[in-house]
Amino acid sequence: MQRSLFLHAAAAILIAGLMSATPGKAQNRRITRETNANRRARIERTVTETYTHRWEVGGGGGFLRFRSGEFTQKNSEVGFWMNGTYYLNEKLGVTGEVRGYYGNGKVPNYNPFQALVGNPQISEYPFLVGPTYRLRLRQHTAVSVFAMGGTAIGKFDSASKGIPATQLGFWPSTSARPDFSAGANVDLNIYPNLGFRISPNYLGTTFGGTLQNNLGVNVGLIYRFGRQ
């Protein structure tokens, strides 16, 4: 008799415990689902806010490997870049960009003027325009590609003590030669309207009527404003 009462009491306690625990677990699952849904909604709002800006402007510094003449060694150059992009939608935009690169051309050792001028400073100024297309749009990162063309100014004898650039083995100075560039932008978003950009790129120039294949990287800040 006592054993039967004990078993009934234990069963009642177990059932009561299960009944009291089940609503709590269900409530926890419901709260978790609501929390995840809220987080996803917040991320979607941030993504929309970030990539529906109509305008994007940027600027910073850069590095380029450039060959100053047909038979010269490549030299390292530092530079600047500034651009602006008008976005037609979240992914496709039209970019205009200006760059400037500065370095020291390497006069060949066999050149008779090498001892006089050393390695004089040279500079190039590409002006470019073309499409930009976003491949990846995330809360904290974005990846886009671009292809642009335009014209470039080359100054190869401004520091050569009056000796023409061609006599140093450099390309002739010019005010307008075709150029083009292609590359990728990797944006690390600080805020929806502010980001840090890393942009590895190829720059093709045609000084002296030949093609120069130049590789470099630009880094800097971008600022977004306006609404589509």
C-alpha positions as CSV (number, residue, x, y, z in Angstrom):
1,M,0.0,0.0,0.0
2,Q,2.7,2.5,1.0
3,R,4.7,1.4,-2.0
4,S,1.8,2.1,-4.3
5,L,1.2,5.5,-2.8
6,F,4.9,6.3,-3.2
7,L,4.8,5.3,-6.9
8,H,1.7,7.4,-7.5
9,A,3.3,10.4,-5.8
10,A,6.5,10.1,-7.8
11,A,4.6,9.8,-11.1
12,A,2.6,12.9,-10.2
13,I,5.7,14.9,-9.4
14,L,7.3,13.8,-12.7
15,I,4.3,14.8,-14.7
16,A,4.1,18.1,-13.0
17,G,7.8,18.7,-13.7
18,L,7.4,17.9,-17.3
19,M,4.4,20.1,-17.7
20,S,6.1,23.0,-16.0
21,A,9.3,22.6,-18.0
22,T,7.7,22.3,-21.5
23,P,6.3,25.9,-21.7
24,G,9.6,27.3,-20.6
25,K,11.5,25.5,-23.3
26,A,9.0,26.5,-25.9
27,Q,9.2,30.1,-24.7
28,N,13.0,30.0,-24.9
29,R,12.9,28.7,-28.5
30,R,10.4,31.4,-29.4
31,I,12.6,34.1,-27.9
32,T,15.6,32.6,-29.8
33,R,13.7,32.7,-33.1
34,E,12.6,36.2,-32.5
35,T,16.2,37.3,-31.6
36,N,17.6,35.7,-34.8
37,A,14.8,37.3,-36.8
38,N,15.5,40.7,-35.3
39,R,19.2,40.4,-36.0
40,R,18.6,39.4,-39.6
41,A,16.3,42.3,-40.1
42,R,18.8,44.7,-38.6
43,I,21.5,43.4,-40.9
44,E,19.2,43.7,-43.9
45,R,18.4,47.3,-42.9
46,T,22.1,48.2,-42.6
47,V,22.9,46.6,-46.0
48,T,20.1,48.5,-47.6
49,E,21.2,51.7,-46.0
50,T,24.8,51.2,-47.1
51,Y,24.3,50.3,-50.7
52,T,21.4,52.6,-51.7
53,H,23.5,55.8,-51.6
54,R,23.5,57.5,-54.9
55,W,27.0,58.9,-54.7
56,E,30.4,57.6,-53.6
57,V,33.6,59.7,-53.4
58,G,37.0,58.5,-52.3
59,G,40.6,59.3,-52.2
60,G,44.0,58.3,-50.8
61,G,47.4,57.1,-51.7
62,G,48.9,54.5,-54.0
63,F,51.9,52.5,-55.2
64,L,52.9,51.6,-58.8
65,R,55.6,49.7,-60.5
66,F,56.4,51.6,-63.8
67,R,58.9,51.3,-66.6
68,S,60.1,54.8,-67.6
69,G,61.7,53.7,-70.9
70,E,62.0,50.8,-73.3
71,F,65.3,49.6,-71.9
72,T,65.1,51.0,-68.4
73,Q,64.6,49.0,-65.2
74,K,61.2,49.4,-63.5
75,N,61.0,51.9,-60.8
76,S,58.7,52.2,-57.8
77,E,56.3,55.2,-57.6
78,V,54.0,56.6,-54.9
79,G,50.9,58.5,-55.8
80,F,47.4,59.8,-55.0
81,W,44.0,59.0,-56.3
82,M,40.6,60.7,-56.2
83,N,37.4,59.4,-57.7
84,G,33.6,59.8,-57.7
85,T,31.0,57.2,-58.6
86,Y,27.3,57.7,-59.6
87,Y,25.3,54.6,-58.9
88,L,22.5,53.7,-61.2
89,N,21.3,51.0,-58.8
90,E,22.8,49.1,-55.8
91,K,25.4,47.3,-58.0
92,L,26.2,49.3,-61.2
93,G,27.8,52.7,-61.2
94,V,29.9,55.0,-63.4
95,T,33.2,56.1,-62.0
96,G,35.5,59.0,-62.9
97,E,39.0,59.0,-61.5
98,V,42.2,61.0,-61.5
99,R,45.6,59.7,-60.3
100,G,49.1,61.0,-59.9
101,Y,52.3,58.9,-59.6
102,Y,55.8,60.2,-58.7
103,G,59.1,58.3,-58.8
104,N,62.7,58.4,-60.0
105,G,63.4,57.0,-63.5
106,K,66.4,54.8,-63.7
107,V,68.8,56.1,-66.4
108,P,70.8,53.1,-67.8
109,N,74.4,53.0,-66.5
110,Y,75.8,53.1,-70.1
111,N,73.9,56.4,-70.9
112,P,76.4,59.3,-71.1
113,F,74.2,61.6,-69.1
114,Q,73.7,59.2,-66.2
115,A,76.5,60.7,-64.1
116,L,75.1,64.2,-64.7
117,V,71.4,63.7,-63.9
118,G,71.4,60.5,-61.7
119,N,67.9,59.1,-61.5
120,P,65.7,62.2,-62.1
121,Q,62.1,62.5,-60.9
122,I,59.3,61.6,-63.3
123,S,55.5,61.7,-63.0
124,E,52.4,60.5,-64.7
125,Y,48.8,61.7,-64.4
126,P,46.1,59.3,-65.6
127,F,42.5,60.5,-66.1
128,L,40.0,57.6,-66.3
129,V,36.3,57.0,-66.6
130,G,34.3,53.7,-66.8
131,P,31.8,51.3,-65.1
132,T,32.1,49.9,-61.6
133,Y,30.1,46.8,-60.7
134,R,29.6,45.4,-57.2
135,L,29.9,41.6,-56.9
136,R,29.4,41.3,-53.1
137,L,27.3,43.4,-50.8
138,R,27.6,42.6,-47.1
139,Q,27.1,44.5,-43.9
140,H,30.8,44.9,-43.2
141,T,32.4,44.3,-46.6
142,A,31.9,44.9,-50.3
143,V,33.8,43.7,-53.4
144,S,33.5,45.5,-56.8
145,V,35.3,45.4,-60.1
146,F,36.0,48.2,-62.5
147,A,37.3,48.9,-66.0
148,M,38.1,52.4,-67.1
149,G,39.8,54.2,-70.0
150,G,41.0,57.7,-70.7
151,T,44.2,59.7,-71.2
152,A,47.4,60.3,-69.3
153,I,50.0,63.0,-69.0
154,G,53.6,62.0,-68.7
155,K,56.4,64.3,-67.5
156,F,59.8,62.5,-67.9
157,D,62.2,65.4,-68.3
158,S,61.0,68.1,-65.8
159,A,64.0,67.3,-63.5
160,S,66.6,66.3,-66.1
161,K,68.6,69.6,-66.2
162,G,67.4,70.4,-69.7
163,I,68.3,67.1,-71.2
164,P,65.4,65.7,-73.3
165,A,63.8,62.6,-71.9
166,T,64.5,60.5,-75.0
167,Q,68.2,61.1,-74.6
168,L,68.0,59.6,-71.1
169,G,66.3,56.5,-72.5
170,F,62.9,57.6,-71.2
171,W,59.6,58.0,-72.9
172,P,59.0,61.4,-74.5
173,S,57.0,63.8,-72.3
174,T,53.4,64.1,-73.5
175,S,50.2,65.9,-72.6
176,A,47.8,63.2,-73.8
177,R,48.3,59.4,-74.4
178,P,45.6,56.7,-74.2
179,D,45.5,54.7,-71.0
180,F,43.2,52.2,-69.3
181,S,42.9,50.4,-66.0
182,A,41.1,47.4,-64.5
183,G,41.0,46.1,-61.0
184,A,39.0,45.3,-57.9
185,N,37.9,47.3,-54.8
186,V,37.7,45.7,-51.4
187,D,35.7,47.9,-49.1
188,L,35.7,47.5,-45.3
189,N,32.7,49.4,-44.0
190,I,33.2,51.5,-40.9
191,Y,29.7,53.0,-41.0
192,P,27.0,52.7,-43.7
193,N,28.4,55.9,-45.3
194,L,32.1,55.5,-44.6
195,G,34.6,52.8,-45.5
196,F,38.2,51.9,-46.0
197,R,39.2,50.8,-49.5
198,I,42.0,48.5,-50.8
199,S,42.2,48.5,-54.6
200,P,44.8,46.3,-56.4
201,N,44.8,47.3,-60.1
202,Y,46.4,47.1,-63.5
203,L,47.3,50.3,-65.4
204,G,48.1,50.3,-69.0
205,T,49.8,53.3,-70.5
206,T,51.0,54.0,-74.0
207,F,53.8,56.5,-73.6
208,G,56.2,56.6,-76.6
209,G,53.7,54.7,-78.7
210,T,54.2,51.4,-76.9
211,L,52.3,49.6,-74.2
212,Q,53.5,49.7,-70.6
213,N,52.0,47.1,-68.3
214,N,52.0,48.5,-64.7
215,L,50.7,46.9,-61.5
216,G,49.9,48.7,-58.3
217,V,47.6,49.1,-55.4
218,N,45.6,52.1,-54.0
219,V,44.3,52.5,-50.5
220,G,42.1,55.2,-48.9
221,L,38.7,56.2,-47.6
222,I,35.4,56.3,-49.4
223,Y,32.3,58.4,-48.4
224,R,28.8,57.7,-49.5
225,F,25.9,60.2,-49.7
226,G,22.5,60.8,-51.4
227,R,19.8,58.3,-52.0
228,Q,18.8,56.3,-55.1
